[in-house]
Amino acid sequence: MSTSMLLALDGEGPLHRQLYHALRQAILGGTLRPGARMPSTRAIAAETRVSRITAVIAYDQLIAEGYAEPRRGSGTYVAAALALDGALRARRQPSAPTPARLSTYGRRIVASTRGHPPSWAPRRAALPYDFRYGRPAIGDFPHAMWRRLLARRARRASFRALDYGPPEGLPELRTALADYLRRSRALVCDESQIVVVSGSQQALDLVARVLLDAGDLVLLEEPHYAGARRVFRGIGARLRALPVDREGLDVGRLAAREERFRAAYVTPSHQFPLGVVMSVSRRLALLAWATRTGAYVVEDDYDSEYRYVGRPIESLQGLDRTGRVLYVGTFSKVLFPALRLGYLVLPRPLVDAFRTAKALADTGSATLEQGALADFMREGHYERYLRRSRARVGARRAALLEAIATHFGDRAEVCGADAGLHVVLWLRDVRRERLAGVIERAAATGVGVYPAAPYYLRPPPRAGLLLGYASLDEAEIRRGIERLAQCTS
């Protein structure tokens, strides 16, 4: 064969690595066949315009890895043993990719997402008036204060602080959390019952893996948070949904059901997404049902810090006297999503199992951020920020309601405006099958809106939109709603 050949270097990394990769690919691809004489290092250096020492280093690496073999007085050859390698021959034969062999769990989660893996990141280019739910008031966050606290923690970090932390979370953060939750949410707990997690989604995943087996029944509200539904389906649970009315989950319907539920997932303080509050009578009835049947109740308190009408709502966990409630909280809606910190407050008998599951999942959440957050809470910054943010988000809520009243009038109904960071807007003069067209037209005018239907097991009979508003200012909200109204008329 010719003692020269054309090689293209990929530009990635040192020259000797680039040359090594190009030669290895020529061998694996069949351009250089087993037993064939390779170009001399002098020739390959001249053709690729590298130094000869660079070529020598690349050849030495090929020899060390068994792709090539030197022959005294004759040069370097492609290793003859590669001719016997069936795997190498198979690489050269074009074939269809081998189908993935997934576990039962893997097959379930792929099927449940219909080829669209769940992601909370924006799925399209930013729109000027984006009412996407889940974006908190990041612009209100005291970034300078947070940077100082994080830098202080980093400067003072000892060697021990840079080691693994406890899987259940730093003691100082769990203590600060317990103090805050007892005071603000009327929880009955101490720091030993808290497990720090990487957001509420990990909390739900731990709940599913520790408490549920395939085939177990789980009760959901209808509508409900789709992220919880996917987690429970992934574990193989069977789902049943009961409707939500003005008092929250219709617990009375449970008495007529003979099914044995393992767990119930609820959002009693601000039902997601409809925003209603579960009445005290229904809370007590739900706890009585859980005690009687042995079911656990997962209380997701995702944004209760933002309440604009009436007194703050006390937690369901604070009413529990038999250890049936697992309380889930997150900092993603209050501070910022990239922090990736949340927490589980557990009945005492479950703490060891969840701590172990957390350790096996990730060995523990990032400790530097936990320490800074503990300082943020203990020094009073957290609650001061909440008071300021609640006032600012409340002004955006008022602007939203005013704009809807102005531009929609009686053509729309608002649900869930007393608390939280979103509302549901029911469009009275838009048929359900026309909603996708409304959303497309709105996007063409720079307005991002999202359907309520994905939060139902069975699509609702009317057209609804989930509007998040915390990340927009009042002027943006007014302009966005005005344009949306024009797209629905």
C-alpha positions in Angstrom: 0.0 0.0 0.0 1.0 3.6 -0.2 3.1 4.8 2.6 1.1 8.0 2.8 -2.6 8.8 3.5 -4.9 11.7 4.1 -5.9 12.3 7.7 -8.1 15.1 9.1 -7.3 16.3 12.6 -10.4 17.2 14.6 -8.9 20.3 16.4 -9.8 18.9 19.8 -6.9 18.7 22.3 -3.1 18.4 21.9 -1.8 17.6 18.4 -0.5 14.2 19.4 -4.0 13.2 20.7 -5.6 14.6 17.5 -3.2 12.5 15.4 -3.7 9.4 17.6 -7.6 9.7 17.3 -7.4 10.1 13.5 -5.1 7.0 13.1 -7.2 5.0 15.5 -10.3 5.9 13.5 -8.6 4.8 10.3 -7.8 1.5 11.8 -11.3 0.9 13.3 -13.0 2.1 10.1 -11.0 -0.2 7.9 -8.9 2.4 6.0 -5.9 0.8 7.6 -6.4 -3.0 7.7 -4.9 -5.5 10.1 -1.4 -6.4 9.1 -1.0 -3.4 6.8 2.1 -1.3 7.0 1.5 2.2 8.4 3.0 5.4 6.9 6.3 6.3 8.5 6.3 8.8 11.3 8.3 11.2 9.0 5.7 10.9 6.2 2.7 11.3 8.5 4.3 14.3 10.2 4.8 15.9 6.8 1.3 15.2 5.6 -0.4 16.5 8.7 2.0 19.3 9.2 3.0 18.3 12.7 6.5 17.7 14.2 7.9 14.2 13.9 8.1 13.9 17.7 4.3 14.5 17.8 3.9 11.7 15.3 6.2 9.4 17.4 4.1 10.1 20.5 0.9 9.2 18.6 2.4 6.0 17.3 3.7 5.0 20.7 0.1 5.4 22.1 -1.3 3.2 19.3 1.3 0.5 20.0 0.7 0.7 23.8 -3.0 0.1 23.3 -2.6 -2.8 20.9 -3.7 -1.1 17.7 -0.3 -1.2 16.1 2.9 -3.2 16.4 6.5 -2.3 15.5 8.7 -4.6 13.4 12.4 -4.1 13.7 13.9 -2.8 10.5 10.5 -2.7 8.7 8.4 0.0 10.3 5.1 0.0 12.1 2.1 -2.2 11.1 -1.6 -2.4 12.1 -1.8 -5.2 14.7 -2.5 -8.5 12.9 -4.5 -9.8 15.8 -7.2 -7.3 15.0 -8.1 -9.5 12.0 -9.5 -12.1 14.5 -11.6 -9.6 16.4 -15.2 -10.1 15.6 -16.2 -6.9 17.4 -13.9 -5.0 15.0 -15.5 -6.6 12.0 -18.9 -5.8 13.3 -18.0 -2.1 13.7 -17.4 -2.0 9.9 -20.8 -3.5 9.0 -23.6 -0.9 8.9 -26.5 -2.1 11.0 -29.5 -0.8 12.8 -28.8 0.3 16.4 -29.4 -2.4 19.0 -32.7 -1.8 20.8 -32.4 -0.5 24.3 -33.0 -3.2 26.9 -34.7 -1.4 29.7 -36.0 -2.5 33.1 -39.7 -2.6 33.8 -39.2 0.8 35.5 -37.4 2.2 32.5 -40.1 1.0 30.1 -42.8 2.6 32.3 -41.2 6.0 32.5 -40.5 6.1 28.7 -44.1 5.1 28.0 -45.5 7.6 30.5 -43.7 10.5 28.8 -44.7 9.5 25.2 -41.2 10.2 23.9 -40.9 13.6 25.5 -38.7 13.3 28.7 -39.9 15.7 31.4 -38.0 18.9 31.7 -38.7 22.0 33.7 -36.4 24.2 31.6 -38.0 26.4 29.0 -38.7 24.5 25.8 -38.7 27.4 23.4 -37.1 30.7 22.9 -38.0 33.3 25.5 -41.1 35.3 24.7 -41.5 38.9 25.9 -44.6 38.1 27.8 -44.2 34.5 29.1 -46.8 33.4 31.6 -45.0 30.0 32.1 -45.8 28.5 35.5 -42.9 27.7 37.8 -40.8 30.8 37.3 -40.5 32.6 40.7 -39.8 36.3 41.2 -36.1 35.8 40.6 -35.6 39.5 39.9 -36.7 40.2 43.5 -34.2 37.9 45.0 -31.4 39.7 47.0 -28.5 38.4 44.8 -25.8 40.5 46.4 -26.7 39.2 49.9 -26.7 35.6 48.7 -23.3 36.0 47.0 -21.8 37.4 50.2 -23.2 34.5 52.3 -22.0 31.9 49.7 -18.6 33.5 49.5 -18.3 33.7 53.3 -19.1 30.0 53.5 -16.5 29.2 50.8 -13.8 31.3 52.5 -14.3 29.7 55.8 -14.7 26.1 54.5 -12.4 23.7 56.4 -11.1 20.4 54.9 -13.9 18.7 56.7 -16.5 21.0 55.2 -15.3 20.0 51.7 -15.9 16.3 52.5 -19.2 14.4 52.2 -22.0 15.8 54.3 -24.8 13.8 56.0 -27.2 12.5 53.5 -30.2 13.9 55.4 -28.7 17.4 55.2 -26.6 19.7 57.3 -27.7 19.9 60.9 -27.7 23.7 60.9 -30.1 23.9 57.9 -32.4 21.3 59.3 -32.5 23.2 62.6 -33.3 26.5 60.9 -36.0 24.7 58.8 -37.6 23.1 61.8 -37.7 26.5 63.6 -39.3 28.2 60.6 -41.8 25.5 59.9 -43.1 25.3 63.5 -43.5 29.1 63.6 -44.9 29.8 60.1 -46.7 26.6 59.1 -47.7 25.1 62.5 -45.8 21.9 61.8 -45.2 19.5 64.7 -41.6 18.4 64.1 -37.9 18.8 65.1 -34.8 18.7 63.0 -34.4 14.9 63.3 -37.5 14.4 61.1 -36.2 16.5 58.2 -34.4 15.2 55.2 -33.0 17.8 52.8 -33.5 16.9 49.2 -32.7 18.3 45.7 -36.1 19.9 45.3 -39.6 18.6 45.7 -39.3 16.3 42.7 -36.6 14.2 44.4 -38.8 14.2 47.5 -41.7 12.6 45.5 -39.3 10.1 43.9 -38.1 9.0 47.4 -41.7 8.7 48.6 -42.5 6.5 45.6 -39.5 4.3 46.0 -39.6 3.9 49.8 -43.4 3.5 50.3 -44.8 2.1 47.0 -44.7 -1.2 45.2 -45.9 -1.9 41.7 -49.6 -2.3 41.7 -50.2 -0.2 44.8 -53.1 2.3 44.6 -52.4 6.0 44.9 -55.1 8.7 45.3 -54.7 12.0 43.4 -56.6 15.2 43.3 -58.2 15.9 39.9 -56.6 18.1 38.6 -53.1 17.6 40.1 -49.4 18.2 39.6 -48.3 16.1 36.6 -44.7 15.6 38.0 -46.2 13.6 40.9 -48.3 11.5 38.6 -45.3 10.6 36.4 -43.3 9.5 39.5 -46.0 7.3 40.8 -46.7 5.8 37.4 -43.0 5.2 37.0 -42.9 3.0 40.1 -45.8 1.0 38.8 -48.6 2.4 41.0 -52.2 2.4 39.9 -53.7 5.9 40.1 -57.2 7.0 41.0 -58.3 10.6 41.0 -61.1 12.3 42.9 -62.4 15.7 41.8 -61.7 19.0 43.6 -64.4 21.5 44.4 -64.5 24.7 46.3 -63.5 22.9 49.6 -60.7 20.9 48.0 -60.5 17.2 47.5 -63.9 15.6 47.8 -63.0 13.3 50.7 -66.6 12.1 51.1 -66.3 10.0 48.0 -63.7 7.8 49.7 -66.3 6.2 51.9 -68.0 4.7 49.0 -64.8 3.1 47.5 -63.8 -0.3 48.6 -60.3 0.0 47.1 -57.3 -0.1 49.5 -55.1 2.9 48.9 -51.4 2.9 49.9 -51.0 6.7 49.7 -52.8 10.0 48.8 -51.1 13.0 47.2 -52.7 16.3 48.1 -52.0 20.1 47.9 -54.4 21.2 50.7 -53.1 24.8 51.4 -53.2 25.9 47.7 -54.6 23.2 45.5 -52.5 22.7 42.3 -53.5 24.0 39.9 -57.0 25.3 40.9 -55.8 27.2 44.0 -58.7 26.3 46.4 -58.0 25.6 50.1 -59.1 22.3 51.6 -61.6 23.0 54.4 -60.8 22.0 58.0 -63.6 19.4 58.0 -62.2 17.7 54.9 -58.7 17.8 56.3 -59.8 16.0 59.4 -61.8 13.6 57.4 -58.8 12.8 55.2 -56.6 12.2 58.3 -59.3 10.0 59.8 -59.4 8.0 56.6 -55.6 7.6 56.5 -55.5 6.4 60.1 -58.3 4.0 59.5 -56.9 2.5 56.3 -53.2 2.8 57.1 -52.6 5.0 54.1 -50.0 7.7 54.0 -50.8 11.3 53.0 -48.2 13.2 51.0 -48.8 17.0 51.6 -47.1 19.1 48.9 -46.9 22.6 50.3 -45.2 24.1 47.2 -46.0 27.9 47.4 -47.9 28.5 50.6 -45.6 31.5 51.5 -47.6 33.6 49.0 -51.0 34.3 50.4 -52.8 37.6 49.7 -56.3 37.1 51.2 -57.0 36.0 54.8 -54.7 34.4 57.3 -52.0 32.0 56.4 -53.2 28.4 56.2 -51.9 25.9 58.7 -50.4 22.7 57.5 -52.2 19.4 57.3 -49.2 17.9 59.1 -49.9 20.1 62.1 -53.2 18.3 62.5 -51.8 14.8 62.2 -51.6 12.9 65.5 -51.0 9.4 64.2 -47.9 9.8 61.9 -49.7 9.5 58.6 -48.5 12.8 56.8 -45.3 13.3 54.9 -44.7 17.0 54.3 -42.9 18.2 51.1 -41.5 21.7 50.7 -39.2 23.4 48.2 -37.2 26.6 47.9 -37.6 26.6 44.1 -40.7 28.8 44.1 -39.6 31.1 46.9 -35.9 31.6 46.1 -34.7 30.3 42.7 -35.0 26.9 41.0 -31.2 26.4 40.3 -30.7 26.2 44.1 -32.1 22.7 43.9 -32.9 22.4 47.6 -36.2 21.2 49.2 -37.1 19.1 52.2 -39.2 16.3 53.5 -40.7 16.3 57.0 -41.3 12.7 58.0 -43.2 10.7 60.7 -40.5 9.4 63.0 -40.9 5.7 62.0 -40.0 6.6 58.4 -36.9 8.7 59.0 -34.3 5.8 58.9 -35.6 4.4 55.7 -35.7 7.7 53.9 -32.3 8.7 55.1 -30.9 5.5 53.7 -32.7 5.9 50.4 -31.4 9.5 50.1 -27.8 8.2 50.8 -28.1 5.6 48.1 -29.6 8.1 45.6 -26.9 10.8 45.7 -24.9 10.6 49.0 -26.4 14.0 50.0 -27.3 17.3 48.5 -24.6 20.0 47.9 -23.3 21.2 51.3 -22.0 24.7 50.5 -25.4 25.9 49.3 -27.0 24.3 52.4 -24.7 26.2 54.7 -25.4 29.5 52.9 -29.1 28.9 53.1 -28.9 28.1 56.8 -27.2 31.4 57.3 -29.8 33.1 55.1 -32.5 31.8 57.3 -30.9 32.1 60.7 -29.8 35.8 60.1 -33.4 36.8 59.2 -32.8 37.5 55.5 -35.2 34.7 54.4 -38.3 36.1 56.2 -37.4 39.7 55.3 -37.1 38.7 51.7 -40.5 36.9 51.9 -42.3 39.9 53.2 -40.9 42.1 50.4 -41.4 39.5 47.7 -45.0 38.9 48.9 -45.8 42.6 48.5 -44.3 42.8 45.0 -45.8 39.6 43.7 -49.1 40.8 45.2 -48.9 43.9 43.1 -48.4 41.7 40.0 -51.4 39.6 41.0 -53.5 42.8 41.2 -52.3 43.9 37.8 -53.2 40.5 36.3 -56.7 40.5 37.8 -57.3 44.0 36.6 -56.0 43.3 33.1 -58.2 40.2 32.8 -61.3 42.1 34.0 -60.5 44.9 31.5 -59.8 42.8 28.4 -61.9 39.7 29.0 -64.8 40.9 31.1 -67.3 38.1 31.5 -65.6 36.1 28.7 -63.3 34.4 31.2 -63.3 33.1 34.8 -60.3 33.3 37.1 -59.6 30.5 39.6 -57.1 30.4 42.4 -56.2 34.1 42.7 -56.0 34.3 46.6 -52.6 32.7 46.9 -49.6 31.4 45.0 -47.8 32.4 41.9 -50.3 31.5 39.2 -54.0 31.4 38.3 -56.2 29.3 36.1 -58.0 31.2 33.4 -61.1 29.5 32.0 -62.1 30.9 28.6 -65.8 30.8 28.3 -66.1 31.6 24.6 -63.3 29.3 23.4 -64.0 25.6 22.7 -61.6 23.1 24.1 -60.5 21.9 20.6 -59.7 25.6 19.6 -57.3 26.2 22.5 -54.2 25.0 20.7 -54.8 27.6 18.0 -55.2 30.3 20.6 -51.9 29.3 22.2 -50.1 29.4 18.8 -51.6 32.8 17.8 -50.5 34.2 21.2 -47.0 32.9 20.8 -46.8 34.6 17.4 -47.5 37.9 19.2 -44.9 37.3 21.9 -47.2 35.9 24.6 -46.5 32.5 26.1 -49.5 30.7 27.7 -50.0 27.1 28.6 -53.0 24.7 28.7 -54.5 23.4 32.0 -55.4 20.0 30.4 -52.1 18.2 31.1 -52.8 18.4 34.8 -55.9 16.2 34.5 -56.2 12.5 34.0 -59.2 13.1 31.8 -59.2 16.4 29.9 -61.5 19.0 31.3 -64.6 19.9 29.2 -63.7 23.5 28.8 -60.6 25.5 27.7 -58.3 26.6 30.5 -54.9 28.2 30.7 -52.4 28.1 33.5 -50.9 31.6 33.9 -47.8 32.2 36.0 -47.1 35.8 36.7 -44.4 36.2 39.4 -41.6 36.7 37.0 -43.3 39.5 35.0 -43.7 43.1 36.0 -47.0 44.9 36.0 -46.5 46.6 32.6 -45.6 43.3 31.0 -48.6 41.6 32.5 -51.0 44.2 31.2 -49.6 44.1 27.7 -49.5 40.3 27.7 -53.1 39.9 28.8 -54.2 42.5 26.2 -52.6 40.6 23.4 -54.0 37.3 24.7 -57.5 38.7 24.7 -57.1 39.8 21.1 -56.1 36.2 20.2 -59.3 34.8 21.7 -61.8 37.1 20.1 
